[in-house]
């Protein structure tokens, strides 16, 4: 009969052998760092309808830093900043935004070196969440004065910034470029249809067109807008055909109560036919209408 001590030793060595064998089993090891990074990536949540934000400057006429909120006006395709009293202060048409990215500091117009030394936000790499990114920074072309500007909004945390940035890129039609988002330059539009006898025509950018109009009727001031004391400048993006007639008009900035009146006036504007390289062309530009109480 075996002693209890002998049986104990047999059981002990059996357990040790099993543990060693298990530990020595081959394991699947991934040498792809991107796979490990993807596994660590947090899930991106869609942005709320409105997020707390601090305006850091950069928009012409609004130099004072101010707390408020950012939201998307999908109906009018614009990004809107409102103050603490929920009054609209700044409106940036999504079509004018040329670049957007996250930053660790606010940038003023003089520091317009965009898309540099920041991680790609589109795939939400885990390293993004290890940095203190809190500033939504964007570069845009101001349709009122025809110049480019850069502005920043400080958000509550990097998670909100990440979701807000991706939403902005998607809504504005921006493309991933390196470490940020940019608007790709649209190629010159050429239509080979028989609209003008089979010859090619193109569309060019005309900027602000107020001074180029041969006829520019004033808009009617809506009674409801006047009673509500709605005033200010409304910017309307227009397309002028080869004969100088406005064929498309869409308000992109200003008080929404004045949009219909401004668009109606813009459709009545007339221009001299534009010619480029000896050919008639369409022109895309903006008309500014100022409503004064």
C-alpha positions in Angstrom: 0.0 0.0 0.0 1.4 3.4 -1.1 1.9 6.0 1.6 -0.2 9.1 1.6 2.9 11.2 1.0 3.7 9.2 -2.1 0.2 9.8 -3.5 0.5 13.5 -2.7 3.7 13.8 -4.7 2.1 12.0 -7.7 -0.8 14.5 -7.7 1.5 17.5 -7.3 3.8 16.6 -10.2 0.7 15.8 -12.4 -0.7 19.3 -11.8 2.7 21.0 -12.4 3.1 19.1 -15.7 -0.4 20.1 -16.9 0.3 23.8 -16.1 3.6 23.8 -17.9 2.2 22.2 -21.0 -0.6 24.7 -21.1 1.7 27.6 -20.8 3.9 26.3 -23.6 1.1 26.0 -26.1 1.7 28.2 -29.2 -0.2 31.5 -29.2 -1.4 33.6 -32.0 0.5 36.9 -32.0 -0.4 39.8 -34.3 2.5 41.9 -35.6 0.1 44.4 -37.1 0.1 47.5 -34.8 -3.0 48.8 -36.5 -4.9 45.8 -35.5 -4.0 46.3 -31.9 -4.8 50.0 -32.2 -8.3 49.2 -33.7 -9.0 46.9 -30.7 -8.2 49.8 -28.4 -10.3 52.4 -30.2 -13.2 53.8 -28.3 -16.6 53.7 -29.9 -17.5 57.1 -31.5 -20.9 58.4 -30.3 -22.9 60.8 -32.6 -22.7 64.4 -31.4 -25.7 65.8 -29.4 -27.9 68.4 -31.2 -26.1 71.1 -29.3 -22.7 71.1 -27.5 -21.2 73.6 -25.1 -18.5 75.7 -26.8 -16.3 78.7 -26.3 -15.7 80.9 -29.3 -12.0 81.8 -29.5 -12.1 84.5 -32.2 -11.3 84.5 -35.9 -14.6 85.5 -37.5 -14.6 89.1 -38.8 -16.6 91.4 -36.6 -16.6 89.0 -33.6 -13.3 89.4 -31.8 -14.5 88.8 -28.2 -14.2 85.4 -26.8 -17.6 84.1 -25.6 -19.2 81.0 -24.1 -22.2 79.5 -25.8 -23.1 76.5 -27.9 -22.5 75.0 -31.3 -25.1 73.2 -33.4 -25.7 72.2 -37.0 -28.5 73.8 -38.9 -29.1 71.0 -41.4 -32.0 72.7 -43.1 -29.8 75.6 -44.1 -26.5 73.7 -44.2 -24.6 75.8 -41.7 -22.7 75.7 -38.4 -24.2 78.0 -35.8 -22.8 79.5 -32.6 -25.2 80.8 -30.1 -24.4 82.8 -26.9 -25.6 81.9 -23.3 -29.0 83.5 -24.0 -29.4 81.2 -27.1 -29.1 84.1 -29.4 -27.4 83.4 -32.8 -24.1 85.1 -33.0 -22.1 83.4 -35.7 -23.2 81.4 -38.7 -20.7 79.6 -41.0 -22.1 78.0 -44.2 -20.8 74.5 -44.5 -20.0 75.0 -48.1 -17.4 77.7 -47.2 -15.4 75.5 -44.8 -12.2 74.4 -46.6 -10.4 72.5 -43.7 -11.2 71.3 -40.2 -9.2 69.5 -37.5 -8.7 69.0 -33.8 -6.0 70.9 -31.9 -4.7 71.3 -28.4 -4.8 75.1 -28.5 -6.9 77.8 -30.1 -5.6 79.4 -33.3 -6.0 82.9 -34.5 -6.2 84.0 -38.2 -2.4 84.6 -38.3 -1.7 81.0 -37.4 -3.3 79.4 -40.5 -1.0 76.4 -40.7 -3.6 73.7 -40.8 -3.5 69.9 -40.9 -0.2 69.3 -39.1 1.1 67.1 -36.3 -2.3 65.8 -35.1 -3.6 62.3 -35.4 -6.2 61.2 -37.9 -9.6 61.6 -36.3 -11.6 59.7 -39.0 -10.5 56.3 -37.7 -10.4 57.5 -34.1 -7.0 56.0 -33.2 -6.5 55.3 -29.5 -3.7 57.8 -29.3 -6.1 60.7 -30.0 -7.7 60.0 -26.7 -4.3 60.2 -24.9 -3.9 63.8 -26.0 -5.8 66.9 -24.6 -7.5 67.8 -27.9 -10.3 70.3 -27.1 -10.3 72.8 -29.9 -12.4 72.4 -33.1 -10.4 74.5 -35.6 -11.6 75.3 -39.1 -10.5 77.3 -42.1 -13.2 78.9 -44.3 -13.7 81.4 -47.1 -15.8 84.3 -45.9 -18.4 85.0 -48.7 -18.9 88.5 -47.5 -15.4 89.8 -48.0 -13.9 87.1 -50.2 -11.0 86.3 -47.9 -10.0 83.1 -46.0 -10.1 83.1 -42.2 -9.5 80.6 -39.4 -11.4 80.2 -36.2 -11.5 77.9 -33.2 -14.1 76.7 -30.7 -13.1 75.1 -27.4 -15.3 72.1 -26.6 -15.8 70.3 -23.3 -13.6 67.3 -23.9 -11.8 65.3 -26.6 -14.6 62.8 -27.0 -17.1 65.5 -27.9 -14.5 67.1 -30.2 -14.0 63.8 -32.0 -17.7 63.2 -32.7 -18.3 66.9 -33.6 -15.3 66.9 -36.0 -16.4 63.7 -37.9 -20.0 65.1 -38.1 -18.7 68.4 -39.5 -16.5 66.6 -42.1 -19.4 64.5 -43.2 -21.9 67.3 -43.4 -19.5 69.8 -45.1 -18.3 67.1 -47.6 -14.7 67.3 -46.5 -12.2 64.5 -47.3 -9.6 63.0 -45.1 -6.1 64.5 -45.9 -3.2 63.5 -43.7 -4.0 64.6 -40.2 -7.2 66.5 -40.8 -10.0 67.1 -43.3 -9.9 69.3 -46.4 -12.3 70.3 -49.2 -10.9 68.9 -52.4 -10.7 71.4 -55.2 -13.5 70.8 -57.7 -12.3 70.3 -61.2 -13.5 72.8 -63.8 -17.0 71.8 -64.8 -17.4 70.9 -68.4 -20.6 69.7 -70.0 -20.5 68.1 -73.4 -24.3 68.0 -73.8 -26.1 69.7 -76.7 -27.4 72.5 -74.5 -25.4 75.0 -76.5 -25.1 73.3 -79.9 -22.7 70.6 -78.7 -19.8 72.9 -77.7 -18.2 72.7 -74.3 -18.9 75.3 -71.6 -17.6 75.7 -68.1 -18.6 77.3 -64.8 -16.3 79.8 -63.1 -16.3 81.4 -59.7 -17.2 85.1 -59.6 -17.0 85.9 -55.8 -19.2 88.8 -54.7 -21.4 89.8 -57.6 -23.3 92.9 -56.3 -21.0 95.3 -58.2 -21.2 93.3 -61.4 -25.0 93.2 -61.8 -26.7 95.3 -64.6 -29.9 95.0 -62.6 -30.1 94.4 -58.9 -33.7 94.9 -57.5 -34.0 95.5 -53.8 -35.8 92.7 -51.8 -39.1 93.3 -50.1 -39.0 93.5 -46.3 -41.4 90.8 -45.0 -43.8 92.3 -42.5 -43.3 89.3 -40.1 -39.6 89.8 -40.2 -39.9 93.6 -39.6 -42.2 93.0 -36.6 -39.7 90.5 -35.2 -37.0 93.1 -35.7 -35.1 90.7 -38.0 -32.3 92.6 -39.8 -28.8 92.4 -41.1 -27.1 91.0 -44.2 -28.3 87.9 -46.0 -25.9 86.2 -48.3 -27.4 84.4 -51.3 -25.4 81.9 -53.4 -26.4 82.3 -57.1 -25.7 80.6 -60.4 -25.8 82.9 -63.5 -26.2 81.2 -66.8 -24.5 82.1 -70.1 -27.1 84.8 -70.9 -26.7 86.6 -67.6 -29.9 85.3 -65.9 -29.9 83.9 -62.4 -31.0 80.3 -62.6 -30.3 79.2 -59.0 -30.5 81.2 -55.8 -30.0 79.9 -52.2 -29.5 81.9 -49.0 -26.5 80.6 -47.1 -26.0 83.2 -44.3 -28.0 85.7 -42.3 -31.4 85.7 -40.5 -33.6 82.8 -41.7 -36.7 85.0 -41.6 -35.2 87.1 -44.5 -34.1 84.2 -46.7 -37.2 84.0 -48.9 -37.2 87.7 -49.7 -33.4 87.7 -50.4 -33.7 84.7 -52.7 -36.7 86.2 -54.6 -34.7 89.4 -55.2 -31.6 87.5 -56.3 -33.6 85.6 -59.0 -34.5 88.9 -60.6 -30.9 90.1 -60.8 -29.4 90.5 -64.3 -25.8 90.3 -65.5 -23.8 90.9 -68.6 -23.0 87.5 -70.2 -19.6 86.2 -69.0 -17.0 85.0 -71.4 -14.0 82.8 -70.6 -11.4 81.8 -73.2 -13.7 83.1 -75.9 -16.6 81.0 -74.7 -19.8 81.8 -72.8 -19.7 80.5 -69.3 -21.8 80.1 -66.2 -20.8 82.0 -63.1 -21.3 81.0 -59.4 -21.0 83.7 -56.8 -22.8 85.4 -54.0 -25.1 88.4 -53.6 -25.4 90.3 -50.3 -28.6 92.0 -49.3 -28.7 94.2 -46.2 -32.0 94.6 -44.4 -32.3 97.8 -42.2 -35.2 98.4 -39.9 
